[in-house]
Amino acid sequence: MKKSLVVLIAFTLTAIMSTSCVSVKDVLTSAISGAASGAVTSSASGATSTAGTGSSAVDFQPSDILASYNNATKMDSSYAVARILTAATSATKNQAEALFVYDGQKAWVNYTINSRKATKADMQVGSMMFYNNNLANNTETSVDNYRKATWYLGYITSTEELFKGFVEISGSNFYVDYLRVPTDPVK
């Protein structure tokens, strides 16, 4: 039984790594944390996620960053989860080369912003947040939807429903657990 399990894990890791740009470290970290908290599932595309759609399981991977994919200002840009391939320098005209998670395409981007999941302590009128329009009024999503979404910057305009777990940004209610706080300066 143990030998079959080891063979199954080795086969699964090989399949995941050969069909995606996931590193061994990412796969092992996800598998270990998933095994500690419950079942880990693996799709044919190679994405690994924790079973269920609870908000605590939904997050970015450690190397994920939000990168702009249009030429608007930093505040008006649309952002997507990416991994940085080439850091922005004066030689690259302050652009970074990014690999986008949602489509696997490489692109040179104007802005990259680190972020973290928001907490209720971050919820104050005027606080800047990353939000995903597809998650307005939603309390359920998958890790895949969370990481492959389009993100926008906005300001909290109301905390009247914070006791329900929601705040208002740009006229819509957003579940606090799915908001992100920029950890890099946004000017």
C-alpha positions as a Markdown table, in Angstrom:
| # | Residue | x | y | z |
|---|---|---|---|---|
| 1 | Met | 0.0 | 0.0 | 0.0 |
| 2 | Lys | 2.8 | 2.5 | 1.0 |
| 3 | Lys | 4.7 | 1.6 | -2.2 |
| 4 | Ser | 1.7 | 2.2 | -4.4 |
| 5 | Leu | 1.2 | 5.6 | -2.7 |
| 6 | Val | 4.8 | 6.6 | -3.3 |
| 7 | Val | 4.5 | 5.6 | -7.0 |
| 8 | Leu | 1.2 | 7.5 | -7.3 |
| 9 | Ile | 2.7 | 10.6 | -5.8 |
| 10 | Ala | 5.8 | 10.4 | -8.0 |
| 11 | Phe | 3.7 | 9.9 | -11.1 |
| 12 | Thr | 1.4 | 12.9 | -10.1 |
| 13 | Leu | 4.4 | 15.2 | -9.5 |
| 14 | Thr | 5.9 | 14.2 | -12.9 |
| 15 | Ala | 2.6 | 14.9 | -14.7 |
| 16 | Ile | 2.1 | 18.2 | -13.0 |
| 17 | Met | 5.6 | 19.5 | -13.7 |
| 18 | Ser | 5.6 | 18.3 | -17.3 |
| 19 | Thr | 2.2 | 20.0 | -18.2 |
| 20 | Ser | 2.8 | 23.4 | -16.4 |
| 21 | Cys | 5.4 | 25.9 | -15.4 |
| 22 | Val | 5.1 | 24.9 | -11.7 |
| 23 | Ser | 8.4 | 24.3 | -9.9 |
| 24 | Val | 9.2 | 21.2 | -7.8 |
| 25 | Lys | 9.2 | 23.5 | -4.7 |
| 26 | Asp | 5.7 | 24.9 | -5.5 |
| 27 | Val | 4.3 | 21.4 | -6.1 |
| 28 | Leu | 5.8 | 20.0 | -2.9 |
| 29 | Thr | 4.8 | 23.0 | -0.8 |
| 30 | Ser | 1.2 | 22.8 | -2.1 |
| 31 | Ala | 1.1 | 19.0 | -1.6 |
| 32 | Ile | 2.4 | 19.2 | 2.0 |
| 33 | Ser | 0.2 | 22.1 | 3.0 |
| 34 | Gly | -2.8 | 20.4 | 1.3 |
| 35 | Ala | -2.1 | 17.1 | 3.1 |
| 36 | Ala | -1.9 | 18.9 | 6.4 |
| 37 | Ser | -5.2 | 20.6 | 5.9 |
| 38 | Gly | -7.2 | 18.1 | 3.9 |
| 39 | Ala | -7.3 | 16.5 | 0.4 |
| 40 | Val | -5.2 | 17.9 | -2.4 |
| 41 | Thr | -6.6 | 17.6 | -5.9 |
| 42 | Ser | -4.8 | 17.8 | -9.2 |
| 43 | Ser | -6.4 | 18.7 | -12.5 |
| 44 | Ala | -5.4 | 17.6 | -15.9 |
| 45 | Ser | -3.9 | 21.1 | -16.5 |
| 46 | Gly | -1.5 | 20.6 | -13.7 |
| 47 | Ala | -3.0 | 23.1 | -11.3 |
| 48 | Thr | -2.9 | 21.9 | -7.7 |
| 49 | Ser | -5.5 | 23.2 | -5.2 |
| 50 | Thr | -6.9 | 22.4 | -1.8 |
| 51 | Ala | -10.3 | 20.7 | -1.9 |
| 52 | Gly | -13.1 | 23.1 | -1.1 |
| 53 | Thr | -13.6 | 26.7 | -1.8 |
| 54 | Gly | -13.2 | 28.2 | 1.6 |
| 55 | Ser | -11.6 | 31.7 | 1.7 |
| 56 | Ser | -8.7 | 30.5 | 3.8 |
| 57 | Ala | -7.6 | 28.1 | 1.1 |
| 58 | Val | -7.8 | 30.8 | -1.6 |
| 59 | Asp | -4.5 | 32.8 | -2.1 |
| 60 | Phe | -1.7 | 33.5 | -4.4 |
| 61 | Gln | 1.5 | 31.4 | -4.5 |
| 62 | Pro | 4.6 | 32.9 | -2.9 |
| 63 | Ser | 6.2 | 33.9 | -6.2 |
| 64 | Asp | 2.9 | 35.5 | -7.6 |
| 65 | Ile | 2.8 | 39.2 | -8.2 |
| 66 | Leu | 0.2 | 41.4 | -9.8 |
| 67 | Ala | 1.3 | 42.8 | -13.1 |
| 68 | Ser | -0.4 | 45.4 | -15.3 |
| 69 | Tyr | -1.4 | 44.3 | -18.8 |
| 70 | Asn | -2.4 | 47.6 | -20.4 |
| 71 | Asn | -0.8 | 51.0 | -20.8 |
| 72 | Ala | -3.0 | 53.0 | -18.4 |
| 73 | Thr | -1.7 | 54.7 | -15.3 |
| 74 | Lys | -0.9 | 52.6 | -12.2 |
| 75 | Met | -4.3 | 53.3 | -10.6 |
| 76 | Asp | -6.3 | 52.8 | -13.8 |
| 77 | Ser | -4.4 | 49.6 | -15.1 |
| 78 | Ser | -5.9 | 46.2 | -15.1 |
| 79 | Tyr | -3.7 | 43.6 | -13.3 |
| 80 | Ala | -3.3 | 39.9 | -13.5 |
| 81 | Val | -1.3 | 37.4 | -11.5 |
| 82 | Ala | 2.2 | 36.8 | -13.0 |
| 83 | Arg | 5.6 | 35.6 | -12.3 |
| 84 | Ile | 8.5 | 37.9 | -13.0 |
| 85 | Leu | 11.0 | 36.6 | -15.5 |
| 86 | Thr | 13.1 | 39.7 | -15.9 |
| 87 | Ala | 13.1 | 42.5 | -13.3 |
| 88 | Ala | 12.5 | 46.1 | -14.3 |
| 89 | Thr | 15.8 | 48.0 | -14.7 |
| 90 | Ser | 16.9 | 51.1 | -16.5 |
| 91 | Ala | 18.2 | 48.8 | -19.3 |
| 92 | Thr | 14.6 | 47.5 | -19.8 |
| 93 | Lys | 13.2 | 51.1 | -19.7 |
| 94 | Asn | 11.8 | 50.3 | -16.2 |
| 95 | Gln | 9.6 | 47.5 | -17.6 |
| 96 | Ala | 9.5 | 43.9 | -16.2 |
| 97 | Glu | 9.1 | 40.8 | -18.3 |
| 98 | Ala | 6.2 | 38.8 | -16.8 |
| 99 | Leu | 4.7 | 35.3 | -17.4 |
| 100 | Phe | 0.9 | 35.6 | -16.8 |
| 101 | Val | -0.8 | 32.8 | -15.0 |
| 102 | Tyr | -4.2 | 33.1 | -16.7 |
| 103 | Asp | -2.9 | 32.4 | -20.2 |
| 104 | Gly | 0.8 | 31.4 | -19.9 |
| 105 | Gln | 1.9 | 34.3 | -22.2 |
| 106 | Lys | 5.0 | 36.4 | -21.6 |
| 107 | Ala | 4.8 | 40.2 | -21.8 |
| 108 | Trp | 6.7 | 43.3 | -20.9 |
| 109 | Val | 4.7 | 45.3 | -18.3 |
| 110 | Asn | 4.9 | 48.8 | -16.9 |
| 111 | Tyr | 3.8 | 48.0 | -13.3 |
| 112 | Thr | 4.3 | 45.1 | -10.9 |
| 113 | Ile | 2.9 | 45.3 | -7.4 |
| 114 | Asn | 3.3 | 42.8 | -4.5 |
| 115 | Ser | 0.3 | 42.2 | -2.4 |
| 116 | Arg | -1.1 | 40.2 | 0.5 |
| 117 | Lys | -4.5 | 39.1 | 1.5 |
| 118 | Ala | -6.5 | 41.7 | 3.3 |
| 119 | Thr | -7.7 | 41.3 | 6.9 |
| 120 | Lys | -10.6 | 43.0 | 8.7 |
| 121 | Ala | -8.0 | 45.2 | 10.4 |
| 122 | Asp | -7.2 | 46.7 | 6.9 |
| 123 | Met | -10.8 | 47.6 | 6.3 |
| 124 | Gln | -11.1 | 51.4 | 6.7 |
| 125 | Val | -12.7 | 53.9 | 4.4 |
| 126 | Gly | -10.1 | 55.3 | 2.1 |
| 127 | Ser | -7.8 | 52.3 | 2.2 |
| 128 | Met | -6.5 | 51.1 | -1.2 |
| 129 | Met | -7.3 | 47.5 | -2.2 |
| 130 | Phe | -7.0 | 45.2 | -5.1 |
| 131 | Tyr | -10.4 | 43.8 | -6.0 |
| 132 | Asn | -11.8 | 41.4 | -8.6 |
| 133 | Asn | -15.1 | 42.5 | -10.2 |
| 134 | Asn | -16.1 | 38.9 | -10.7 |
| 135 | Leu | -16.1 | 38.4 | -6.9 |
| 136 | Ala | -18.5 | 41.3 | -6.1 |
| 137 | Asn | -21.0 | 40.0 | -3.6 |
| 138 | Asn | -19.5 | 36.5 | -3.7 |
| 139 | Thr | -18.3 | 34.5 | -0.7 |
| 140 | Glu | -17.2 | 31.4 | -2.7 |
| 141 | Thr | -14.5 | 31.0 | -5.4 |
| 142 | Ser | -11.8 | 28.6 | -6.3 |
| 143 | Val | -8.1 | 29.0 | -6.1 |
| 144 | Asp | -8.0 | 28.8 | -9.9 |
| 145 | Asn | -10.6 | 31.6 | -10.4 |
| 146 | Tyr | -8.8 | 33.7 | -7.7 |
| 147 | Arg | -5.4 | 33.5 | -9.4 |
| 148 | Lys | -6.7 | 33.8 | -13.0 |
| 149 | Ala | -8.8 | 36.9 | -12.4 |
| 150 | Thr | -8.4 | 40.4 | -13.5 |
| 151 | Trp | -7.6 | 42.7 | -10.6 |
| 152 | Tyr | -8.2 | 46.5 | -10.2 |
| 153 | Leu | -7.0 | 49.1 | -7.7 |
| 154 | Gly | -9.7 | 51.0 | -5.8 |
| 155 | Tyr | -10.5 | 52.6 | -2.5 |
| 156 | Ile | -12.9 | 51.4 | 0.2 |
| 157 | Thr | -15.9 | 53.8 | 0.2 |
| 158 | Ser | -18.0 | 52.1 | 2.9 |
| 159 | Thr | -17.6 | 49.7 | 5.8 |
| 160 | Glu | -21.2 | 49.6 | 6.8 |
| 161 | Glu | -21.5 | 45.9 | 6.1 |
| 162 | Leu | -18.2 | 44.9 | 7.5 |
| 163 | Phe | -20.0 | 42.9 | 10.2 |
| 164 | Lys | -21.2 | 40.7 | 7.4 |
| 165 | Gly | -17.7 | 40.4 | 5.9 |
| 166 | Phe | -18.2 | 42.9 | 3.1 |
| 167 | Val | -16.9 | 46.4 | 2.2 |
| 168 | Glu | -17.8 | 48.7 | -0.7 |
| 169 | Ile | -15.3 | 49.6 | -3.4 |
| 170 | Ser | -16.4 | 51.5 | -6.5 |
| 171 | Gly | -20.1 | 51.0 | -5.7 |
| 172 | Ser | -20.0 | 47.2 | -5.2 |
| 173 | Asn | -19.7 | 45.0 | -2.2 |
| 174 | Phe | -16.7 | 42.8 | -1.9 |
| 175 | Tyr | -16.0 | 39.9 | 0.5 |
| 176 | Val | -13.1 | 41.0 | 2.7 |
| 177 | Asp | -11.4 | 37.6 | 2.5 |
| 178 | Tyr | -10.9 | 38.0 | -1.3 |
| 179 | Leu | -9.4 | 41.5 | -1.3 |
| 180 | Arg | -5.7 | 42.2 | -1.5 |
| 181 | Val | -3.6 | 45.0 | 0.0 |
| 182 | Pro | -0.8 | 46.4 | -2.1 |
| 183 | Thr | 2.5 | 46.0 | -0.2 |
| 184 | Asp | 4.5 | 48.1 | -2.7 |
| 185 | Pro | 4.0 | 51.9 | -3.0 |
| 186 | Val | 1.3 | 52.9 | -5.4 |
| 187 | Lys | 1.6 | 56.5 | -6.6 |
